[in-house]
Amino acid sequence: VYGVAALMPHRREPMRYSMVRSLQKVESVRLGSRHYRRDSPLGLAFRGILAVGWRTGHRLAEFVAHPSGELCYLTRGDVSFVIAGVVVCDPTPAQLRSMKAGDVILIQPPRSKTDQFGEIHCPFPSEVPLSDDDCSAGHILRQQELDAPCRGAMRTTTPLFADEHGHPFTHSVMDTLLHHMLTYCYDSKTATCYSWHSLRIGLATALKAAGCDDNVIQMVCRWTNPESLRTYARHGQSLHID
């Protein structure tokens, strides 16, 4: 039995929406050698990746720098705004401030490990509703455009969430930050059970619990292989007991 257990892959737990909210609400804390502030570029990126990732299923690799140096991360140009039924790719501050309930934000998927040439998923953007909730993806994306405008050709190369120098964060920085934040909000043992991939697992599990069809979940999470859905869209413990 021990030999079999040792060979089993260690799968991360699905992150619950309540956990996403708790992580986003941390205002200011010392984490290792880094001082985290909610309103800093790092804080905005952390909260934004949590919010957008939970809503759209984007992988962490689609937000951070690629080891090859290629532009494989989401940029400001991948985001457009549907304002009063009109798609606006380079909105002015006035247009952004005019947005109302019912308006949405579109996020065009970048190239990814499952779609290296952008031929499968890129034509189908994710849709995020505008919201007054400051932890929501819609609020964070619009507020960033208002606080740090990015216009014209710069949108095609500016990371969706950038550091103070305008560069994308690294995988290592975000992995370490998530671990420290989970340890701070919960404990070190809990922190070892979750990673950024837990967002995608959590989304798939929540969609499954909401009764979404498998093909819809596969489309939302952009899985090309149905086996991924069987692996990650887990039922809750109470459903297993029933």
Disulfide bonds with the S-S distance in Angstrom:
none
